Amino acid sequence: MSADQGQKVVVITGASQGIGAGLVDAYRKLGYGVAATSRTISASGDPDIVTVQGDVADAETADRVIAAALDRFGRIDSLVNNAGIFIAKPFTDYTEEEFALYLGVNLAGFFRFTQRVLPHLLANGGGHIVNITASVVDQPNSTVPSVLASLTKGGLSAATKSLAIEYATRGVRVNAVSPGVIKTPMHPVELHETLAGLQPVGRMGETSDIVDAVVYLESAPFVTGEILHVDGGTSAGH
């Protein structure tokens, strides 16, 4: 357990690369202890970061991550549900395996982590949950068919508002960040120019754009139930 009982603690999923790795760095700069998980994450030399390898689609991963956070730090104050998958293909081309993968990572991961973290937030008198959704939910694009992303990330957006209202009087805020196309390892470099052209501002977003949005929400005590679009104007139109 951390010697600093005043230190706040965040759990971050999908934390090994891209936005997730940026979130780990940002929360450490805020002074938080971090419990970070992904399928491929490696151990950290920072005593204020505990890492747990696991697939968020597996029911026991959330239990192991939360146990590790409590063992190292003794508390949990925030959760960022960042783990997610995105596979763009025509609707009738999706396989049963891909459907199950979407449900497991994007929805079951959110459900299990959030349900297990909430009692610890309430025990501290409050806390904050941030879900990472996708701008395609609000502004589908015929050139990027992605119904399963809309189905699952759209569910996250709806759940964000519902949870925010359910817990509004108990000190727990729930928000979401809705990214456009961000430069992460998910997108091959050879597609960057094409993807940039799909954004109204004419460029892809940076990992830091999403991280900065999460940090803002973390420090905004009067903001809950918000879906913050960080998408270069994509949600506004084309």
PENORLIN-V715713 format. One record per residue. N is the residue number from 0. RES is the residue in one letter. PSI is psi in whole degrees, -180 to 180 (999 if undefined). OMEGA is omega in whole degrees, -180 to 180 (* if undefined). NEAR is the number of other ideal C-beta (glycine too) atoms within 8 Angstrom. Layout:
# PENORLIN-V715713
n = {N | N}
res = {RES | RES}
psi = {PSI | PSI}
omega = {OMEGA | OMEGA}
near = {NEAR | NEAR}
This chain:
# PENORLIN-V715713
n = {0 | 1 | 2 | 3 | 4 | 5 | 6 | 7 | 8 | 9 | 10 | 11 | 12 | 13 | 14 | 15 | 16 | 17 | 18 | 19 | 20 | 21 | 22 | 23 | 24 | 25 | 26 | 27 | 28 | 29 | 30 | 31 | 32 | 33 | 34 | 35 | 36 | 37 | 38 | 39 | 40 | 41 | 42 | 43 | 44 | 45 | 46 | 47 | 48 | 49 | 50 | 51 | 52 | 53 | 54 | 55 | 56 | 57 | 58 | 59 | 60 | 61 | 62 | 63 | 64 | 65 | 66 | 67 | 68 | 69 | 70 | 71 | 72 | 73 | 74 | 75 | 76 | 77 | 78 | 79 | 80 | 81 | 82 | 83 | 84 | 85 | 86 | 87 | 88 | 89 | 90 | 91 | 92 | 93 | 94 | 95 | 96 | 97 | 98 | 99 | 100 | 101 | 102 | 103 | 104 | 105 | 106 | 107 | 108 | 109 | 110 | 111 | 112 | 113 | 114 | 115 | 116 | 117 | 118 | 119 | 120 | 121 | 122 | 123 | 124 | 125 | 126 | 127 | 128 | 129 | 130 | 131 | 132 | 133 | 134 | 135 | 136 | 137 | 138 | 139 | 140 | 141 | 142 | 143 | 144 | 145 | 146 | 147 | 148 | 149 | 150 | 151 | 152 | 153 | 154 | 155 | 156 | 157 | 158 | 159 | 160 | 161 | 162 | 163 | 164 | 165 | 166 | 167 | 168 | 169 | 170 | 171 | 172 | 173 | 174 | 175 | 176 | 177 | 178 | 179 | 180 | 181 | 182 | 183 | 184 | 185 | 186 | 187 | 188 | 189 | 190 | 191 | 192 | 193 | 194 | 195 | 196 | 197 | 198 | 199 | 200 | 201 | 202 | 203 | 204 | 205 | 206 | 207 | 208 | 209 | 210 | 211 | 212 | 213 | 214 | 215 | 216 | 217 | 218 | 219 | 220 | 221 | 222 | 223 | 224 | 225 | 226 | 227 | 228 | 229 | 230 | 231 | 232 | 233 | 234 | 235 | 236 | 237}
res = {M | S | A | D | Q | G | Q | K | V | V | V | I | T | G | A | S | Q | G | I | G | A | G | L | V | D | A | Y | R | K | L | G | Y | G | V | A | A | T | S | R | T | I | S | A | S | G | D | P | D | I | V | T | V | Q | G | D | V | A | D | A | E | T | A | D | R | V | I | A | A | A | L | D | R | F | G | R | I | D | S | L | V | N | N | A | G | I | F | I | A | K | P | F | T | D | Y | T | E | E | E | F | A | L | Y | L | G | V | N | L | A | G | F | F | R | F | T | Q | R | V | L | P | H | L | L | A | N | G | G | G | H | I | V | N | I | T | A | S | V | V | D | Q | P | N | S | T | V | P | S | V | L | A | S | L | T | K | G | G | L | S | A | A | T | K | S | L | A | I | E | Y | A | T | R | G | V | R | V | N | A | V | S | P | G | V | I | K | T | P | M | H | P | V | E | L | H | E | T | L | A | G | L | Q | P | V | G | R | M | G | E | T | S | D | I | V | D | A | V | V | Y | L | E | S | A | P | F | V | T | G | E | I | L | H | V | D | G | G | T | S | A | G | H}
psi = {142 | 142 | -21 | 94 | -14 | -7 | 131 | 158 | 135 | 143 | 130 | 125 | 159 | 44 | 6 | -22 | 172 | -135 | -41 | -45 | -38 | -37 | -40 | -49 | -43 | -43 | -33 | -39 | -27 | -6 | 6 | 149 | 146 | 130 | 112 | 136 | 146 | 174 | -30 | 10 | 143 | 166 | 150 | 145 | -6 | 120 | -15 | 14 | 123 | 129 | 144 | 121 | 134 | 158 | 124 | -18 | -18 | 131 | -35 | -11 | -45 | -42 | -43 | -39 | -44 | -38 | -41 | -40 | -45 | -37 | -41 | -42 | -21 | 3 | 165 | 132 | -27 | 157 | 132 | 110 | 86 | -26 | 134 | 160 | 155 | 116 | 113 | 118 | 160 | 143 | -45 | -6 | -14 | 141 | 164 | -36 | -40 | -39 | -47 | -38 | -45 | -48 | -41 | -48 | -53 | -33 | -51 | -38 | -47 | -48 | -50 | -45 | -45 | -44 | -36 | -28 | -35 | -44 | -32 | -36 | -45 | -36 | -27 | 0 | 8 | 178 | -166 | 136 | 132 | 130 | 137 | 116 | -137 | 140 | -21 | -21 | -43 | -23 | 77 | 152 | 124 | -22 | -11 | 73 | 127 | 56 | -39 | -30 | -44 | -41 | -48 | -46 | -32 | -37 | -39 | -41 | -44 | -42 | -33 | -48 | -42 | -46 | -40 | -41 | -39 | -36 | 9 | -35 | 0 | 15 | 4 | 120 | 146 | 120 | 172 | 152 | 131 | 96 | 151 | -151 | 118 | 143 | 97 | 170 | -12 | -27 | 116 | 145 | -35 | -14 | -6 | -43 | -43 | -46 | -38 | -37 | -19 | -15 | 135 | -34 | -4 | 13 | 162 | 159 | 163 | 155 | -40 | -29 | -41 | -42 | -45 | -36 | -42 | -43 | -40 | -50 | -35 | -31 | 23 | 85 | -18 | 8 | 117 | 149 | 15 | 136 | 100 | 111 | 122 | 79 | 21 | 26 | 1 | -42 | -19 | -29 | -173 | 999}
omega = {-179 | 178 | -178 | -177 | 178 | -177 | 175 | -173 | 179 | 171 | -178 | 177 | -177 | -163 | -171 | -177 | 175 | -178 | -178 | 178 | 177 | 178 | 177 | 180 | -176 | -180 | 175 | 178 | 175 | 179 | -179 | 160 | -174 | 167 | -171 | -179 | 166 | -179 | -171 | -173 | 179 | -178 | 179 | 175 | -180 | -179 | 178 | 172 | 172 | -177 | 180 | 175 | 178 | 177 | -178 | 177 | 178 | -174 | -174 | -179 | 180 | 179 | -178 | -179 | -178 | 176 | 179 | 179 | -178 | 179 | -177 | -169 | 177 | -178 | 172 | -178 | -176 | 177 | 172 | 177 | -175 | -178 | 179 | 176 | 178 | 177 | -180 | 175 | 178 | -172 | -176 | 177 | 179 | 178 | 175 | -180 | 178 | 176 | 179 | 179 | 178 | -179 | -177 | -175 | -171 | -176 | -179 | 177 | 176 | -176 | -174 | -180 | -176 | -179 | -178 | -179 | -172 | 179 | 180 | 175 | -180 | 179 | 178 | -178 | 178 | -179 | -171 | 176 | 177 | 176 | 177 | -177 | -179 | -177 | 179 | 177 | -175 | -175 | 178 | -178 | -176 | 179 | 178 | -178 | -171 | -176 | -177 | 173 | 179 | -180 | -174 | 179 | 174 | 174 | 177 | 179 | 179 | -180 | 178 | -179 | -178 | 178 | -179 | -179 | -180 | -175 | -173 | -178 | -176 | 172 | 179 | 176 | 179 | -179 | 177 | 170 | -177 | -176 | 162 | 179 | -175 | 177 | 175 | 179 | 179 | -175 | 179 | -177 | -177 | 178 | -173 | -177 | 178 | -179 | 178 | -179 | 179 | -178 | 179 | -180 | 174 | 177 | 174 | 175 | 176 | 176 | -178 | 179 | -179 | 179 | -180 | 179 | 178 | 179 | 176 | -178 | 179 | -174 | -176 | -170 | -178 | -178 | 174 | -177 | -176 | 170 | -175 | -179 | 177 | -164 | 177 | 178 | -175 | -178 | 180 | 179 | 180 | *}
near = {6 | 11 | 4 | 5 | 6 | 4 | 11 | 11 | 15 | 14 | 17 | 16 | 15 | 13 | 15 | 11 | 7 | 11 | 14 | 16 | 11 | 12 | 14 | 13 | 9 | 12 | 13 | 12 | 6 | 9 | 6 | 13 | 14 | 15 | 19 | 16 | 17 | 14 | 7 | 6 | 11 | 6 | 4 | 8 | 3 | 6 | 3 | 9 | 12 | 13 | 12 | 12 | 8 | 12 | 8 | 16 | 9 | 7 | 7 | 7 | 15 | 12 | 9 | 10 | 15 | 15 | 8 | 11 | 14 | 11 | 8 | 11 | 14 | 7 | 10 | 17 | 11 | 16 | 15 | 13 | 14 | 12 | 11 | 10 | 7 | 8 | 10 | 7 | 8 | 5 | 7 | 4 | 6 | 10 | 6 | 5 | 6 | 10 | 10 | 8 | 10 | 15 | 10 | 12 | 14 | 14 | 12 | 11 | 16 | 12 | 8 | 12 | 16 | 12 | 7 | 10 | 14 | 11 | 7 | 12 | 17 | 12 | 7 | 10 | 5 | 10 | 15 | 14 | 17 | 15 | 14 | 13 | 15 | 12 | 13 | 12 | 12 | 7 | 11 | 6 | 8 | 5 | 4 | 8 | 8 | 12 | 8 | 11 | 15 | 12 | 9 | 12 | 14 | 10 | 10 | 15 | 14 | 8 | 10 | 15 | 11 | 8 | 12 | 14 | 8 | 6 | 12 | 9 | 4 | 7 | 10 | 14 | 14 | 15 | 17 | 14 | 15 | 15 | 15 | 12 | 12 | 14 | 8 | 9 | 5 | 5 | 12 | 5 | 5 | 4 | 8 | 11 | 6 | 7 | 11 | 11 | 7 | 10 | 16 | 9 | 6 | 7 | 7 | 13 | 15 | 7 | 13 | 7 | 11 | 15 | 13 | 9 | 11 | 13 | 10 | 9 | 15 | 11 | 6 | 7 | 5 | 4 | 8 | 9 | 9 | 9 | 11 | 11 | 10 | 11 | 13 | 11 | 9 | 14 | 10 | 6 | 6 | 5}
